[in-house]
Amino acid sequence: GAGVSQSPSNKVTEKGKDVELRCDPISGHTALYWYRQSLGQGLEFLIYFQGNSAPDKSGLPSDRFSAERTGGSVSTLTIQRTQQEDSAVYLCASRQRNEQFFGPGTRLTVL
Amino acid sequence: QKEVEQNSGPLSVPEGAIASLNCTYSDRGSQSFFWYRQYSGKSPELIMSIYSNGDKEDGRFTAQLNKASQYVSLLIRDSQPSDSATYLCAVTFNQAGTALIFGKGTTLSVSS
């Protein structure tokens, strides 16, 4: 079946602009996670959605980052006023039982 | 602070040999352990999960968990050049689906 999909695959933006990244989880998976992977920092957790519960936002690095999940399916990660240190690969994962499966990621470059 | 430690490598092994990848974690309450493989430019791919002490085998892969020593390892038997990748160890605190905490990965290079 279809895996996790993310769009766009690449995004280049100018410092100070806002960006939106999209994630479509595997059908039927109720849990959705956002991570980011940057050189030297490894893979770090950003935010977690589980069904209709309030999201776990404990990994968001600043208030410029926000995410929502509409209808329990598609999620959008928004970064406002982007900075160069936001450049990274943003990965979305959805969970079945206890295992998380990643999408292909969005590579964000902030000039 | 929950931490997961791995040697960055590179770990170089000849084709057909056993590759041994190691990982330690700081939180004694950790309950779920995973190994992901990541090819350059690609996203992580789940290859093994383990929850109980002991060994778990899947094809050429064996995961080993020792909770007393806070240690998890991955053995790859009959290593192939296609196994060359970065291997990420990941841990969750409980089985209720909390976020994965990742090590920084070990780069494996298998030479033919």
HADDOCK unambig.tbl for C-alpha pairs under 7 A between the chains (distance, minus, plus):
assign (segid A and resid 42 and name CA) (segid B and resid 104 and name CA) 4.97 0.50 0.50
assign (segid A and resid 43 and name CA) (segid B and resid 102 and name CA) 6.09 0.50 0.50
assign (segid A and resid 45 and name CA) (segid B and resid 99 and name CA) 6.48 0.50 0.50
assign (segid A and resid 98 and name CA) (segid B and resid 95 and name CA) 6.43 0.50 0.50
assign (segid A and resid 98 and name CA) (segid B and resid 97 and name CA) 5.99 0.50 0.50
assign (segid A and resid 101 and name CA) (segid B and resid 46 and name CA) 6.81 0.50 0.50
assign (segid A and resid 102 and name CA) (segid B and resid 43 and name CA) 6.59 0.50 0.50
assign (segid A and resid 102 and name CA) (segid B and resid 44 and name CA) 6.39 0.50 0.50
assign (segid A and resid 102 and name CA) (segid B and resid 45 and name CA) 6.95 0.50 0.50
assign (segid A and resid 103 and name CA) (segid B and resid 43 and name CA) 6.76 0.50 0.50
assign (segid A and resid 104 and name CA) (segid B and resid 42 and name CA) 6.58 0.50 0.50
assign (segid A and resid 104 and name CA) (segid B and resid 43 and name CA) 5.27 0.50 0.50
assign (segid A and resid 105 and name CA) (segid B and resid 43 and name CA) 6.55 0.50 0.50
